Structures are given as structure tokens and as C-alpha cells.
Amino acid sequence: MSIFLTIISGVAVFVIGQTILKLFVEPWQVQRECIAKIAHHLLLYANVYSNPGVGTDEANREASTETRKLAAELIASCRRIPFYDVLSSWKLFPKMEQILEAQKNLIGLSNGTHSGDPLHNASRSDKIKEALDIKFGE
């Protein structure tokens, strides 16, 4: 009987561990990876955002498209995590308001790549960094 209980408890622990892993840990890692991509993107394309319309059409289009993709990926990363609002209120994840602020400014930055105010683009970049707690060695 004790062997049977040992096996059942071992299976139960494994199933619970896998459930937590698949529902929370892996989506959290995906979201952290997305935020890291956004930090990389902001630094990589800073010259394009700082000088809207000055670069080549291809560079502007690439920066704009990638920015928009990252905005979509950020929102999708939240939707993968069950009970996101509850978990973010416990400070386990960025609050949904912060995610939406970053997403809104990523879309605005994407729209302002071809033509726009460089100061406005810099402000959007700063708001994204603040919302997602991204820090550069500034």
C-alpha cells in the first residue's frame, strides 16, 4: 500500500509541477523575452526614431514594422497568462495599465518613424522604458 501511495503522490507532484510550469513559468519567460526584445529594439533603432523620415525608406519601414510587431507580441504575452490581472496586482508581472501604456507608445513610435516629431518620438521611447522598467546605461 505504501508503494502505491508513493507512486500516486509522485505522479501528483509531477502533474502539479508541470501545470504550474506550463501555465505560469513559461508564459512569464515569454513575456520577459518580449520586454528584452523591446529594450533591444529601442536601442537598435534609436537613430531611426530620433530622425524620422531621414533614413532610407527600407530602414524606416523595417523599424516601423518591427515596432508594431513587438506591440502585438507584448499584448499577446499577457493573454497567455491566466489570471493576469490578479498576478500583476501581486507584482508578479507588470500591471496591465503599464503594458497598455507601452503598447500604445510602441504603436505611436511605429507611426512616427516615417514622419514625426523627434522629440515626440523620444518621449514615446521614454514612456515605453518607464512602463516596462527598462533601464539603459544612460
KEKE-3310 file (N, C-alpha, C; in steps of 0.2 Angstrom, whole numbers, plus 5000, padded with zeros to 4 digits):
npx = (5004:5010:5019:5011:5005:5016:5019:5008:5008:5020:5017:5006:5013:5022:5012:5006:5017:5021:5009:5010:5022:5018:5007:5011:5025:5032:5025:5028:5042:5041:5035:5045:5056:5050:5050:5063:5067:5060:5068:5080:5077:5073:5085:5093:5086:5086:5092:5084:5072:5075:5077:5066:5060:5072:5081:5083:5070:5068:5074:5066:5054:5057:5060:5048:5038:5044:5043:5029:5026:5032:5023:5011:5016:5019:5006:5000:5008:5003:4991:4992:4994:4986:4974:4980:4978:4976:4988:4997:4993:4999:5011:5019:5020:5021:5009:4993:4990:5002:5007:4998:5001:5014:5012:5003:5012:5022:5015:5013:5026:5029:5021:5026:5038:5041:5038:5037:5038:5054:5056:5044:5044:5055:5050:5040:5048:5054:5043:5039:5050:5049:5037:5039:5049:5063:5080:5093:5111:5112)
npy = (4994:5006:5008:5011:5023:5031:5031:5037:5049:5054:5055:5065:5076:5078:5081:5093:5101:5102:5108:5121:5125:5126:5134:5146:5149:5147:5156:5168:5168:5170:5183:5191:5189:5195:5209:5211:5210:5222:5231:5230:5233:5247:5252:5248:5254:5268:5278:5279:5282:5295:5303:5305:5300:5303:5293:5279:5273:5259:5256:5264:5258:5245:5247:5253:5242:5232:5237:5238:5225:5220:5227:5220:5207:5210:5212:5200:5192:5194:5189:5175:5172:5165:5173:5185:5199:5198:5192:5202:5212:5207:5210:5201:5202:5214:5228:5228:5241:5247:5239:5241:5255:5255:5247:5256:5267:5261:5258:5271:5276:5268:5273:5286:5284:5286:5300:5313:5321:5322:5324:5321:5307:5303:5305:5296:5284:5285:5284:5271:5264:5268:5262:5248:5246:5247:5249:5258:5260:5274)
npz = (5000:5004:4994:4983:4987:4987:4973:4968:4974:4969:4956:4956:4961:4951:4940:4945:4946:4932:4927:4934:4928:4914:4914:4920:4922:4910:4901:4908:4906:4892:4891:4898:4889:4878:4883:4884:4870:4866:4873:4867:4854:4855:4858:4847:4836:4839:4832:4820:4825:4831:4821:4811:4795:4789:4786:4775:4765:4767:4779:4788:4786:4790:4804:4808:4806:4814:4826:4828:4827:4839:4848:4847:4850:4864:4870:4867:4875:4888:4887:4887:4900:4913:4924:4924:4928:4942:4946:4942:4951:4962:4960:4952:4939:4926:4928:4920:4915:4913:4903:4893:4891:4887:4875:4868:4866:4858:4846:4843:4841:4830:4821:4820:4814:4800:4797:4808:4824:4831:4845:4851:4848:4855:4868:4868:4867:4880:4888:4886:4891:4904:4907:4906:4914:4909:4909:4903:4901:4904)
capx = (5000:5014:5022:5005:5004:5022:5019:5002:5010:5025:5013:5003:5018:5024:5007:5005:5023:5020:5004:5012:5027:5015:5003:5014:5033:5034:5022:5032:5048:5040:5034:5052:5059:5047:5052:5070:5067:5058:5074:5085:5074:5073:5092:5095:5083:5086:5094:5079:5066:5077:5077:5060:5060:5079:5084:5081:5063:5068:5076:5061:5049:5059:5059:5041:5035:5046:5040:5022:5026:5033:5017:5007:5019:5018:4999:4999:5011:4999:4985:4994:4995:4979:4973:4985:4976:4977:4995:5000:4992:5004:5018:5022:5020:5019:5002:4990:4990:5009:5008:4994:5004:5019:5009:5001:5018:5025:5011:5014:5033:5029:5018:5030:5045:5042:5037:5035:5042:5059:5055:5038:5047:5060:5046:5037:5053:5055:5037:5040:5055:5046:5031:5041:5055:5069:5085:5099:5117:5112)
capy = (5000:5012:5009:5013:5030:5034:5032:5042:5056:5056:5057:5071:5081:5079:5084:5100:5105:5103:5113:5127:5127:5127:5140:5152:5150:5148:5162:5173:5169:5173:5190:5194:5189:5201:5215:5211:5212:5229:5235:5229:5237:5254:5254:5247:5259:5274:5283:5280:5286:5301:5307:5302:5302:5305:5287:5276:5270:5252:5256:5267:5253:5240:5249:5253:5236:5228:5241:5236:5218:5220:5229:5215:5202:5211:5211:5193:5188:5195:5185:5168:5170:5165:5177:5190:5205:5196:5191:5208:5216:5205:5212:5196:5204:5222:5229:5229:5248:5248:5235:5245:5261:5253:5246:5262:5271:5257:5259:5278:5276:5265:5278:5292:5283:5289:5307:5314:5325:5318:5325:5316:5300:5302:5305:5289:5279:5286:5281:5264:5262:5268:5257:5241:5246:5246:5254:5258:5263:5282)
capz = (5000:5004:4987:4979:4989:4985:4966:4967:4976:4964:4949:4958:4962:4944:4937:4948:4944:4925:4926:4935:4923:4908:4914:4923:4922:4903:4899:4911:4902:4885:4892:4899:4882:4874:4885:4882:4863:4866:4875:4861:4848:4856:4857:4840:4831:4841:4827:4816:4829:4833:4814:4807:4788:4786:4784:4769:4766:4769:4786:4791:4785:4795:4811:4810:4806:4819:4832:4828:4829:4846:4852:4847:4854:4871:4872:4867:4880:4893:4886:4888:4907:4916:4930:4923:4932:4949:4947:4941:4957:4967:4957:4949:4932:4925:4928:4913:4913:4911:4897:4888:4890:4882:4868:4864:4864:4853:4840:4841:4838:4824:4816:4819:4811:4793:4798:4815:4829:4835:4852:4852:4847:4861:4873:4867:4869:4887:4891:4885:4895:4911:4908:4906:4919:4905:4910:4899:4905:4902)
cpx = (5004:5018:5017:5005:5010:5021:5013:5004:5015:5022:5010:5007:5020:5019:5006:5011:5023:5015:5006:5017:5023:5011:5006:5021:5034:5031:5026:5038:5047:5039:5041:5056:5057:5049:5059:5071:5065:5064:5079:5083:5074:5080:5095:5092:5082:5087:5088:5073:5068:5077:5072:5061:5067:5082:5081:5074:5063:5070:5070:5055:5050:5058:5052:5037:5037:5043:5032:5021:5027:5027:5012:5009:5018:5011:4998:5002:5007:4993:4986:4994:4988:4979:4978:4984:4978:4984:4999:4999:4996:5011:5022:5024:5019:5012:4999:4990:4997:5010:5004:4997:5010:5017:5007:5007:5022:5022:5013:5021:5033:5026:5022:5037:5046:5042:5034:5040:5048:5058:5049:5040:5051:5055:5042:5041:5054:5049:5037:5044:5053:5041:5034:5048:5062:5074:5091:5105:5117:5116)
cpy = (5006:5014:5013:5021:5034:5036:5037:5049:5059:5059:5064:5077:5083:5083:5092:5104:5107:5108:5120:5130:5129:5133:5146:5154:5151:5154:5168:5174:5172:5181:5193:5194:5195:5208:5216:5213:5219:5233:5235:5233:5244:5256:5254:5252:5266:5280:5284:5284:5293:5306:5304:5305:5303:5299:5284:5273:5263:5252:5259:5261:5247:5241:5250:5247:5232:5231:5238:5229:5217:5222:5224:5209:5203:5210:5203:5189:5189:5190:5177:5167:5171:5170:5183:5196:5203:5195:5197:5213:5213:5206:5207:5197:5211:5222:5230:5236:5249:5245:5239:5252:5260:5251:5252:5266:5267:5258:5267:5279:5273:5270:5284:5290:5286:5297:5308:5319:5321:5319:5321:5309:5298:5301:5298:5284:5279:5283:5274:5261:5262:5263:5250:5241:5244:5251:5253:5261:5270:5286)
cpz = (5000:4997:4982:4980:4987:4977:4965:4969:4972:4958:4951:4958:4955:4940:4939:4946:4936:4924:4928:4930:4916:4908:4916:4921:4914:4900:4902:4907:4895:4886:4894:4893:4878:4876:4884:4875:4862:4868:4870:4855:4849:4856:4850:4835:4833:4836:4822:4819:4830:4826:4810:4800:4785:4783:4778:4770:4769:4777:4790:4791:4790:4802:4813:4810:4812:4826:4833:4830:4837:4851:4852:4851:4862:4874:4872:4873:4887:4893:4887:4895:4910:4923:4930:4928:4940:4951:4947:4947:4962:4965:4954:4942:4931:4925:4921:4910:4910:4904:4891:4886:4885:4875:4864:4862:4858:4846:4838:4838:4831:4819:4815:4816:4804:4793:4805:4818:4832:4843:4855:4852:4853:4867:4874:4870:4877:4891:4891:4890:4902:4912:4910:4911:4915:4907:4906:4903:4903:4907)
residu = (MET:SER:ILE:PHE:LEU:THR:ILE:ILE:SER:GLY:VAL:ALA:VAL:PHE:VAL:ILE:GLY:GLN:THR:ILE:LEU:LYS:LEU:PHE:VAL:GLU:PRO:TRP:GLN:VAL:GLN:ARG:GLU:CYS:ILE:ALA:LYS:ILE:ALA:HIS:HIS:LEU:LEU:LEU:TYR:ALA:ASN:VAL:TYR:SER:ASN:PRO:GLY:VAL:GLY:THR:ASP:GLU:ALA:ASN:ARG:GLU:ALA:SER:THR:GLU:THR:ARG:LYS:LEU:ALA:ALA:GLU:LEU:ILE:ALA:SER:CYS:ARG:ARG:ILE:PRO:PHE:TYR:ASP:VAL:LEU:SER:SER:TRP:LYS:LEU:PHE:PRO:LYS:MET:GLU:GLN:ILE:LEU:GLU:ALA:GLN:LYS:ASN:LEU:ILE:GLY:LEU:SER:ASN:GLY:THR:HIS:SER:GLY:ASP:PRO:LEU:HIS:ASN:ALA:SER:ARG:SER:ASP:LYS:ILE:LYS:GLU:ALA:LEU:ASP:ILE:LYS:PHE:GLY:GLU)
# end
